[in-house]
Amino acid sequence: MVLDSGKASPPNDAPVRRTAVRVAASAGLIVAAAMLAGCASASSVVHDAIGQGLAAVETARIVVEQQLDDRTFTTTATATLGDARRELVGASTAVAETDATTATDAEYRDDVLKALGVGLDAVNDARDALAGVGSLEATVPQLEEAATGLEQLEEPPAASGTTDADGEAR
């Protein structure tokens, strides 16, 4: 699109930015509400943190792809990646502060922390690339790997003692 002055207008990434912010904020609110209620079990905090981390990683992946396609401003991409980083740090903190009741729970917590760390590293690499350090293209597979790792952890191990709505072990 060209303005009357002959200059190209910026891409309209406002709907994507609003969606990304809403996803990240919603995930953060879920974890905060569970913790403030005081009734959140360790497994529910970990599960919520996985969702929060996954939302942050996917949001980062979307904005990186938009930046690579020249469909967003660098400042918007940088801000969105900063939001994603804050969400990943918050999710990591929530998981790190949970107490395990079994060895399986402790191992699961450690696996989730590692997966969140992979996401955080990928987001940091993307921010660095926007600043001219490294390759933005190289962060796409990193973000995809982080998302896959978090998706694989969405179901806690059956031996962790968690149950579904029917009382069956998950």
N, C-alpha and C positions, 0 to 999 in steps of 0.2 A: 504494500500500500504506500502511496506517495502523498505527502501533504502538499498544500498549495505552494509552499516555499520550495518544492522540488526535493526536499530531503525525505528519506525513507522514514516511515514511522516505526516505532519500536514494536516488537511482537507483543501480542496481548496474552500474557501468561498469568494474568490476575486470577482466572478461575482455577488454574492448577495450583497456584500459590495458596489460595484460600483453602482448597481441598487438602493440600499437604499440611497446612497449619492446623486445620480441623482434625485430621487424623492424628497428628502428633499430640495435640492438646487433649483429645479424647482419651488416648492411651495413657497419658500422664494423669489425667483425672481419675481414671479407673484405679490405677495403682494408689494414688493419694487417698481416694475415698476408702479403699479397702484398708489401708494402713490407719487412717484416722478413725475408722469405725472400731478398731481394736479387736475385731473378730476375724480378721483375715488369717487363715492358716498359712504356714510356710509354703505349702504347695500352691495355694491360690496366689500368693504374692509372686512366686517364681513363674507361674503360668501367666499372670498378668504382665510381668516384666518381659517375658518372651514376646507377647503380643506387642508391647510397647517398642521393643527393639526391632521387631519385624516391620512395624509401621515406619519406624525411623529409617531403616535400611532401604525399604521400598521407596519411600519419599526421596531419599538421596539418589537412588538409581534413576528415578523419573527426572529429577532436575539435572542430573549429569547428562542423560540422554538429550534433554531439551537444550542444554548448553552446547553439546556437540553438534546439534542440528541448527544452532543459531536461532533458537526459538525462545530464548529468555535472556535477560540481562545478567552480566556477571555478578553484579551486586545482589540481585535476587537469588541467584544460585548460591552465592556465598552465605547469605542470610539463611536460606533454607538448609544448607548443610550445617550451619551453626546450630540451628534448631534441632536437627537430627542428632548432632553430637551431644547436645544437652539431654535429649531424651535417652540416648544410649548410656550416658553417664548415670542418669537417674535410675534407669533400669538395672544397671550393674550395681549401683549402691544398694538398691532394694534387695537384690538377690544376695549380695555379700553380707547383708545384715540379718539374713534368715538363719535360724538354728536348725540343724539337721537332727532328726530323731533316730535315724538308722544310717548304716554305712552306705546303703543305696541312695538315700536322700542326699548325703554329703557328696557322693560321686555325681549325682544329677546336678546339684548346685554348682559343682566345679565345671561340669560340661557346659552348663548354661553361661557361666561367667566367661568361659573360653570363647563361646560362640558370640556373645555380646562384644567381647574384645576384638574378634575378627571384624565385626561390623564397625566398631569404633575406629580400628586401624584403616579400614576402607574409606570411611567418611573423612578421616584426617588426611588421607592421601588425596582424596578428591579436592579438599580445601587447599591443600598444598599445590596441587596441579593448577587450580584457578589462579594461584599467586605466581605461577610460572615455575614451580618446582615439581618436576615429574610430568607424567603423561596422564591426562584426563581419560583418554581412551582405555588406559590400563586399569582404571578403577572400576569399569563396568563389570568385568568378570569377578573382581574382588567383591563387589556389592552383591552380585548374583550368588557367589559362594557363601557369603554371610547370610543371605536370605535363606538359602537351602539348609544351612546348618541350623538356623533357628527353627525353620519349619520341621526339621527332623526331631527337634526336642519338644515340640508342642504337646506331645503325649508323654507324661511322666512314666518312668518304668513301673511295671506292675507290682514289683516288690516294695514300692515306696509306701504302700499302705493307703493310698488314696482310692476313693471309690467314686463311682458315677452316681447319677440320680437314683438308680435302681439298687444301690448298695453293692454293686459288683466292683471288684478290683479293676483298676485301669492300668 
